């Protein structure tokens, strides 16, 4: 479909930071696990860990080094994206950092978010331009995808020519050793540089769909006390009702994905890749199968959905941009993106929030 020349938001560089500390599932086998009601789970730890792997497909995850904060990981990924784009950091109009719990020091559970992580990243990148506006977004796991939507609007409105959008988290520091669901979480960061480009054909960021549900699912992801009734340290931990999150995502994400395709005038056959939040492999597979069923297809083509969760775990806002960086740079065997390919990026998380946008490779 041709159109007159217009300004579009195009990804010119990507980057990611995958921490070097590898934590195998066996690391959790000696933990004492408790139910939400405070009763101890008598099942042996090694059996709990084995069942966890069967459900999530996670065999290991990455934790940040003790000396690193979330803003450090964000800066590493951001620099990588800027280098990839070949962009002078001083020319950035916006730095948007998506995260959940700020800079949590190793051994602490205090979420430090003042000053903003984006301001800290700007400082760590050595950017002196006062017109480079830096701010955070907290939107659960869909934070990075929503930040990309915001950056796109800045560019489309003529308010920006270049934005650095980062997703980073160190959720391992809010994990509780007595909670089975907490084993899913990991650390990491991913980033993209979005720039204004003139084109005679629609390219780059396309239309998006977002929704927030709070009536019955507001607290299925929240901060809360330890499940161990004897542990009264007053420390809030990241708590997730895994089964309810699974059911919510399976019920809502497929419909929103189809809605995103509909508003863009596309159908499933147009999509080259679906980059979905790496929350739980079995959940993501079930979501993709339901999307295919919405288009009357009983069998889902799993090759459209690259996965990293087996080795990297669930690093929340970092999962989608990390996945994009790895695929875009040819670091995932069997997956590539070429000019003209349509990509869907979608996520679900605390809020409960869901979003999705389409992207056309330039």
C-alpha positions in Angstrom: 0.0 0.0 0.0 1.6 3.2 -1.1 1.2 6.6 0.5 2.8 10.0 0.4 6.1 10.5 2.2 5.7 10.6 6.0 7.7 10.4 9.2 7.8 6.9 10.8 9.4 5.6 14.0 12.1 3.0 13.1 14.3 0.9 15.3 17.9 1.7 14.3 19.7 -0.1 17.0 19.1 -2.7 19.7 21.1 -4.0 22.7 20.7 -6.3 25.6 22.6 -7.2 28.8 22.4 -10.8 29.9 24.0 -11.2 33.4 26.8 -13.8 33.7 25.6 -15.4 36.9 23.9 -18.6 35.9 21.5 -20.1 38.5 20.3 -23.6 37.8 17.0 -25.0 39.2 18.9 -27.2 41.6 19.9 -24.1 43.4 16.3 -24.1 44.9 16.1 -27.8 45.8 16.9 -27.4 49.5 14.5 -24.5 50.1 11.6 -24.9 52.5 8.4 -24.1 50.5 5.1 -22.9 51.9 1.7 -22.3 50.5 0.0 -18.9 50.4 -2.0 -19.8 53.6 1.3 -20.5 55.5 1.2 -24.3 55.5 4.4 -26.0 54.7 4.6 -28.0 51.5 5.8 -31.5 52.4 6.8 -32.5 48.9 10.6 -32.9 48.6 12.4 -29.8 47.2 13.9 -31.7 44.2 10.4 -32.9 43.2 9.0 -29.3 43.5 11.9 -28.1 41.3 11.3 -30.9 38.7 7.6 -30.1 38.5 8.4 -26.4 38.2 10.6 -27.1 35.2 7.9 -29.2 33.6 5.4 -26.4 34.0 7.5 -23.5 32.9 10.3 -25.1 30.8 12.8 -23.0 32.8 16.1 -24.9 33.5 18.1 -21.9 34.5 18.0 -18.1 34.8 20.4 -15.2 35.1 21.1 -13.1 38.2 22.8 -9.7 38.2 26.3 -9.6 39.8 26.2 -8.3 43.4 27.9 -5.1 42.4 25.3 -4.2 39.7 22.0 -2.4 40.1 19.1 -2.3 37.7 20.3 1.0 36.3 23.7 -0.5 35.6 22.1 -3.3 33.5 19.9 -0.7 31.8 23.0 1.5 31.0 24.8 -1.6 29.6 21.9 -2.4 27.3 21.4 1.2 26.4 25.0 1.7 25.3 24.9 -1.4 23.2 21.7 -0.1 21.4 23.3 3.3 20.9 26.5 1.8 19.5 24.4 -0.5 17.2 22.5 2.6 15.9 25.7 4.6 15.5 23.9 7.5 17.2 25.6 10.2 19.2 23.9 9.9 22.7 23.8 13.7 23.0 21.2 13.7 20.2 18.7 11.7 22.2 15.4 13.5 22.9 14.1 11.0 25.4 15.4 8.1 27.6 12.5 6.0 28.9 13.4 3.2 31.3 10.7 0.6 32.1 11.2 -1.3 35.3 9.2 -2.6 38.3 11.2 -2.2 41.5 14.0 0.3 40.8 17.6 -0.1 42.0 17.6 -2.8 44.7 21.0 -3.3 46.3 22.2 -6.8 46.7 21.2 -8.0 50.2 18.4 -5.4 50.4 14.8 -5.4 49.4 14.4 -1.7 49.4 13.1 -0.4 46.0 15.1 2.8 45.3 13.4 4.8 42.6 14.6 8.4 43.5 16.1 9.8 41.4 14.5 8.0 38.5 16.4 5.1 36.9 16.3 6.9 33.6 18.1 9.9 35.1 20.7 7.5 36.5 21.1 5.9 33.1 21.6 9.3 31.5 24.3 10.0 34.0 26.0 6.6 33.5 25.9 7.1 29.7 27.7 10.5 30.2 24.9 12.4 28.4 25.2 16.1 29.3 22.4 17.5 27.0 19.7 19.0 29.3 17.2 18.6 26.5 17.5 14.8 26.7 14.5 14.1 28.9 14.8 11.0 31.1 11.9 9.4 32.9 10.6 6.0 34.1 7.6 4.0 33.4 6.2 1.3 35.7 3.6 -0.8 33.9 4.4 -4.3 35.0 6.0 -6.7 32.5 4.5 -4.8 29.5 6.5 -1.7 30.6 9.0 -1.8 27.7 6.3 -2.3 25.0 4.3 0.5 26.4 7.3 2.8 26.6 7.9 2.0 22.9 4.3 3.1 22.2 5.0 6.4 24.0 8.2 7.0 22.2 6.4 6.4 18.9 3.9 9.1 19.7 6.7 11.6 20.6 8.2 11.0 17.1 4.9 11.1 15.3 4.0 14.4 17.0 7.3 15.9 15.9 8.4 16.3 19.5 11.4 13.9 19.1 13.8 12.6 16.5 15.5 9.9 18.6 14.5 8.0 21.7 16.2 5.3 23.8 13.8 2.8 25.3 15.1 0.4 27.9 13.5 -2.4 29.9 15.5 -3.6 32.9 14.8 -5.5 36.1 16.6 -7.3 39.0 13.6 -9.2 40.2 15.8 -11.9 41.8 16.3 -9.4 44.7 12.6 -9.5 45.5 12.3 -13.2 45.3 11.3 -15.2 48.4 13.0 -18.5 49.1 9.8 -20.0 50.5 7.6 -19.3 47.4 7.6 -21.8 44.5 6.3 -19.2 42.0 9.3 -16.9 42.7 11.7 -19.4 41.0 10.4 -18.0 37.6 12.0 -14.6 38.0 15.4 -13.5 36.6 17.4 -10.4 35.9 18.4 -8.6 32.6 18.0 -5.6 30.4 17.1 -4.9 26.8 17.0 -1.7 24.8 16.1 -0.1 21.4 16.8 3.2 19.7 13.8 4.6 17.9 14.5 7.3 15.3 12.4 9.4 13.0 12.7 8.3 9.4 11.0 9.6 6.3 9.5 7.0 4.0 7.1 6.8 1.1 5.8 3.5 2.5 4.5 2.8 6.1 7.4 1.3 8.0 8.5 0.8 11.6 6.0 1.3 14.5 2.4 0.7 13.6 -0.8 0.8 15.6 -1.0 -0.7 19.1 -3.7 -2.0 21.5 -3.5 -1.8 25.3 -5.8 -2.7 28.2 -5.8 -2.6 32.0 -8.0 -5.0 34.0 -8.4 -4.3 37.8 -11.8 -5.7 38.8 -10.9 -9.2 39.8 -7.2 -9.5 39.0 -5.6 -6.4 40.5 -3.7 -8.3 43.2 -2.6 -11.5 41.4 0.8 -9.9 41.1 1.7 -7.7 44.0 4.2 -7.1 46.9 3.4 -9.1 50.0 4.9 -10.8 53.2 6.7 -14.1 53.2 4.6 -17.3 53.0 6.6 -18.6 56.0 4.5 -17.6 59.1 7.6 -17.8 61.2 9.4 -15.2 59.1 8.1 -11.8 60.4 10.8 -9.5 59.0 8.3 -7.0 57.6 9.9 -7.2 54.2 7.6 -7.2 51.1 8.4 -9.8 48.5 7.2 -10.1 44.9 4.2 -12.4 45.0 2.5 -14.0 42.1 -0.6 -16.3 42.0 0.8 -18.3 39.1 -2.3 -20.2 38.2 -4.5 -17.1 38.1 -1.9 -15.2 36.0 -1.8 -18.2 33.6 -5.6 -18.2 33.3 -5.9 -14.5 32.8 -3.2 -14.4 30.1 -4.7 -17.4 28.3 -8.1 -15.8 28.3 -7.2 -12.3 27.3 -3.9 -12.1 25.4 -5.1 -14.0 22.2 -8.1 -11.7 21.8 -5.9 -8.6 22.2 -3.4 -10.0 19.7 -6.1 -10.4 17.2 -7.5 -7.0 17.9 -4.0 -5.6 17.3 -3.9 -7.3 13.9 -7.4 -6.1 13.1 -6.6 -2.4 13.8 -3.6 -2.7 11.5 -5.5 -4.3 8.7 -3.4 -7.4 9.0 -4.1 -11.1 9.5 -2.1 -13.8 11.2 -0.6 -15.0 7.9 1.1 -11.6 7.5 3.1 -12.1 10.7 6.7 -13.3 10.5 7.4 -13.4 14.2 5.6 -13.0 17.5 7.9 -11.7 20.2 5.9 -12.4 23.4 6.9 -11.7 27.0 8.9 -14.7 28.2 6.8 -15.5 31.2 6.3 -19.2 31.1 7.0 -21.4 28.0 3.9 -23.5 28.4 1.7 -20.4 28.9 3.2 -18.7 25.8 2.7 -21.8 23.7 -0.9 -22.1 24.8 -1.5 -18.4 24.0 0.0 -18.9 20.5 -2.2 -21.9 19.9 -5.3 -19.9 20.8 -4.3 -17.1 18.5 -4.1 -19.6 15.6 -7.5 -21.0 16.6 -9.0 -17.5 16.4 -8.1 -17.7 12.7 -9.5 -21.2 12.3 -6.2 -23.1 12.4 -6.0 -26.1 14.7 -2.3 -26.4 14.5 0.0 -23.5 15.6 3.3 -22.8 13.8 5.6 -22.6 16.8 8.4 -21.4 14.6 7.0 -17.9 14.6 7.6 -17.6 18.4 11.3 -17.6 19.4 11.9 -18.4 23.0 14.6 -17.6 25.6 12.9 -18.5 28.8 14.5 -21.9 29.0 17.9 -20.4 29.7 17.2 -16.8 30.8 14.0 -17.2 32.9 11.5 -14.4 33.2 13.3 -11.0 33.4 10.0 -9.1 33.1 10.3 -5.9 31.1 13.7 -7.1 29.7 12.3 -10.2 28.0 10.8 -8.7 24.8 13.7 -6.2 24.0 16.3 -8.9 24.7 14.5 -11.3 22.4 14.3 -8.6 19.7 18.0 -7.9 20.0 19.0 -11.6 19.8 16.7 -12.3 16.8 17.6 -9.0 15.0 21.3 -9.8 15.3 21.0 -13.4 14.2 21.9 -14.9 17.6 18.9 -17.3 17.7 19.3 -20.2 15.4 16.4 -20.6 13.0 15.1 -17.1 13.5 15.7 -14.0 11.5 14.0 -10.7 10.5 14.3 -9.2 7.0 13.0 -6.0 5.4 9.3 -6.0 5.0 8.6 -8.5 7.7 5.8 -7.8 10.1 6.5 -8.5 13.8 4.1 -8.5 16.7 5.5 -7.5 20.1 3.2 -8.3 23.1 3.3 -8.6 26.8 1.2 -9.2 29.9 1.8 -8.5 33.5 1.0 -6.7 36.8 -1.9 -4.3 36.6 -3.2 -6.5 35.1 -1.9 -5.0 31.9 -1.7 -6.3 28.3 -0.4 -4.6 25.2 0.7 -5.4 21.7 2.0 -3.4 18.7 2.9 -4.3 15.2 6.2 -3.4 13.7 7.3 -3.5 10.0 11.0 -4.1 9.4 12.5 -1.3 7.3 
